[in-house]
Amino acid sequence: MQHFPLLIAGRNKKNGHSLDVTSPFDDSLIATVETATIEDIEQALNTASNLFADRDKWLPTSERIAILDRAVAIMEDRAEELALESAREGGKPLIDSRIEMARCIDSLQTCVDTLRSDCSKPVPMGINAASLHRLTMMKKEPIGVVVAVSAFNHPLNLIAHQVGPAIATGCPVIVKPAENTPLSCYRLVKIFHEAGLPAQWCQAVLPIDHTVAEKLVTDPRVAFFSFIGSAKVGWYLRSKLAPGTRCALEHGGVAPVIMTADADLSIAIAGLAKGGFYHAGQVCVSVQRIFADESIARDVAQQLSDAANKLNVGDPLSDQTEVGPIIRQAEVERIDSWVQEAISEGAELLSGGKTLPNHCYTPTVLYSPSKDSKVSNTEIFGPVVCIYPFTDLDQAIAAANSLDVAFQASVYSQDIDTAMYISNRLAASAVMVNEHTAFRVDWMPFSGLKHSGLGTGGISYTMEDMQIDKMIVITSKGL
């Protein structure tokens, strides 16, 4: 068993506080992690703030590129180990953790690629009497100290998306991983240090309690706050930010899918099963609500339930496992209570609906739940998909748009005009045509609307948020 100390630059003494990190599958103790007090947070913030204030210590772009390139090489060499340990602490099946690790590496490479083409457009001068004999230069500068609060469900790639852009843009960053999955974060931060990044540029802390965590986030020295997690916590922390602190929030949704009568089920079912049951549904854009034309709704439901029944649920470290455990038992109990409530309110259970040993839950398909059931209105964050038959397309679109969350959505149709009609009317930041709602590549924009978030994720978009465009105006009679 390993012990992970706080990664605060220049810190020598221990405080005696720690947290146990256990497996979500069998509750075995994996490691202990030191937790941070108010004094520790103050040291981390002082280190980051003083570093940013000394412009002579800023890392040139060429050095940042070299560090990220070396980090990528180290991660490629240790990819299997990192994926295995991520699966152990987070419960995502190894087959999917390997894919996440590949995405993590690609995300850092995208940081490098973005740096090589990142530039600002100059402001035109010489176009009226006031601007004669003047020229503008624009340059990118880091915004300042970044605090990143991350989530448990993608413990490798989320860190790459929050910390990678900070390193790339030259911002000192303090990252707080999820309590359930801090080890992957700590391993990646150590790799950045091993690649040549001075320790004070990237620090990792796990606060001892919510009060200490709030102190970290709301300190006036924080220039940019990056948050991935629940809407309740995200919007609360935004309300507490110091004046001037910018932020980006990524929450979840209750992702809708609309399937017309001509939808090709031979391509749709496999994608819907993946989008609904991947990582046991613990994904912010997981397929949850499928509105299917009445003529195909029963076929969709039956084929999806058949696919759900065939999925191998169990040990995330097994190459045969397709659906791993829920992160904690309390969440299993919540998911089951919502499912049973929906059934009592009239939903038809077609598959699943049962708790399993080792904090697992059977992939579940519900047919025609009440619009008032929790499964119809709130992100379940579990392996549960609901199917709603419809006869009127516009009413189905209205139902899909009826919630206070909006993120990614999907349309399945073989008619391009119908697909575009639906896509243009769905309240979503991205609509996938003949693809499930959880589709994502790491260079595309990723943004929740309404209560689902604020700002835009994705490597280049986050890098833009973490920089300012400084304008220099030159006056010269030679112009």
Beta strands, then each sheet from edge to edge (+ up, - down):
strand 1: 2-4
strand 2: 18-22
strand 3: 29-34
strand 4: 134-142
strand 5: 145-149
strand 6: 173-176
strand 7: 202-204
strand 8: 222-228
strand 9: 246-250
strand 10: 256-259
strand 11: 289-293
strand 12: 348-351
strand 13: 355-356
strand 14: 360-361
strand 15: 364-367
strand 16: 384-390
strand 17: 405-406
strand 18: 408-412
strand 19: 430-433
strand 20: 449-450
strand 21: 453-454
strand 22: 467-475
sheet 1: 1+ 3+ 2-
sheet 2: 4+ 22-
sheet 3: 7+ 6+ 5+ 8+ 9+ 21-
sheet 4: 12+ 15- 16- 11- 10- 18- 19-
sheet 5: 13+ 14-
sheet 6: 17+ 20-
end
